[in-house]
């Protein structure tokens, strides 16, 4: 029965890929794109049924479908449908209108197959194919010089990431004599690896995952990717930048040395600080979202460094849905006229801090089974405190807004809990890092938060000015990736004048 779902899913993917190719033909009317968008729900429906009925994994050739594979197939298919539905009107009139839908479909389909693979060779191939689609989507606006420059930069970075994965896969096969992923990562085969081999493979794995996630020191390409159209940005930030967390989760038994966990934590921690700082000082809304993604991916990798792979997978899914919504709604971020914003009183801030501290401590006591519960309690408490402060900035509807957010927070916690339970059984177990690393993470976040509050309360100090200007400079794009006025628009206007 489960094999039937697998073949049905592959058939549904074939249908949508064929549909996207058919739409490329100029004689096919543009209204066919609505039919194509409807067909995108086919693989989503099959994946959803497979997900809720999958009790154990099923293997067919180089593929293995378990709960995580079906969940990711459903998640990616739904995202693809949402983004392409949005693109129907948003991209209408673009010269590459048909090619956008073909490449969006190709990118999403290949990304779905990556997490259903149980063959190291297929994993290596499928890791690179979605990034090829993303670069091609970025390069479609070939008349625009910044778009070409960013596409070249992205292609270079993604090639390095793919080369790291390919090298690790070949090395793992040579050491274990197994192409099957689950067999190669068994304790029996991993015991053949020497300590230096594990460290080297883990370095390659870290390099492979932090590049597409835009982590320091490879964050520049992500900050400059704002030149891409909104649907492409949504695909990038809701899907492909999250892929590193899934790859680490799949290779958890190999990612087991303390050195690797510490190295990943340091990179992720620096990325969280830089991404958060850049998002605070940037005035461009889309650039704020990009910096926020850098920070959120850093938090996800901190969870991976602490061994909480299930929490990291759930984090990337919920973050992907949230960030896709923000990008698709970015055009509606316009201030309401006549709506004054008033600063909250100091009592509200202290009330938010007290509320966050209470909820954080309560979460730590009642969630004994939560992985990395110390860091999770800290982040939850800080989120509550910040949310209270933001809601208190608006007098009208303050308590109503807080009540709604509190209810949504409770619902989201239940959703997160059940997703954790579903994901946990599909992940290979890896060795946990030392508990001291979690305490170190906790203390570092607390120290940095206190230091930032101290600096922010002294806006006239030299430290504040230096930090502010440094973050602004860090978040600014290169000259090759910006233009005061897109020259290709002038070409379009001239061509239109000549045609008339």
Protein Blocks (a to p, Z undefined) as FASTA:
>chain_A
ZZmmmmmmmmmmmmmmmmmmmmmpmklcfklmmmmmmmmmmmmmmmmmmmmmmmbdcdeh
jbccdfklmmmmmmmmmmmmmmmmmmmmmmgoiaklmmmmmmmmmmmmmmmmmmmccbfk
lmmmmmmmmmmmmmmmmmmmmmbmklmmmmmmmmmmmmmmmmmmmmmmmmmmmmnopabf
klmmpmklmmmpcfklmmmmmmmmmmmmmmmnopafklmmmmmmmmpcfklmmmmmmmmm
mmmmmmmmmmmmmmmcfklmmmmmmmmmmmmmmmmmmmmmpmbfklmmmmmmmmmmmmmm
mmmmnopamlmmmmmmmmmmmmmmmmmmmmmmccdehiacddddfklmmmmmmmmmmmmm
mmmmmmmmbghklmmmmmmmmmmmmmmmmmmmpmghklmmmmmmmmmmmmmmmmmmmmmm
mmmmmpccdddddfklmmmmmmmmmmmmmmmmmmmmmmmbmklmmmmmmmmmmmpccfkl
gcfbafklmmmmmmmmmmZZ
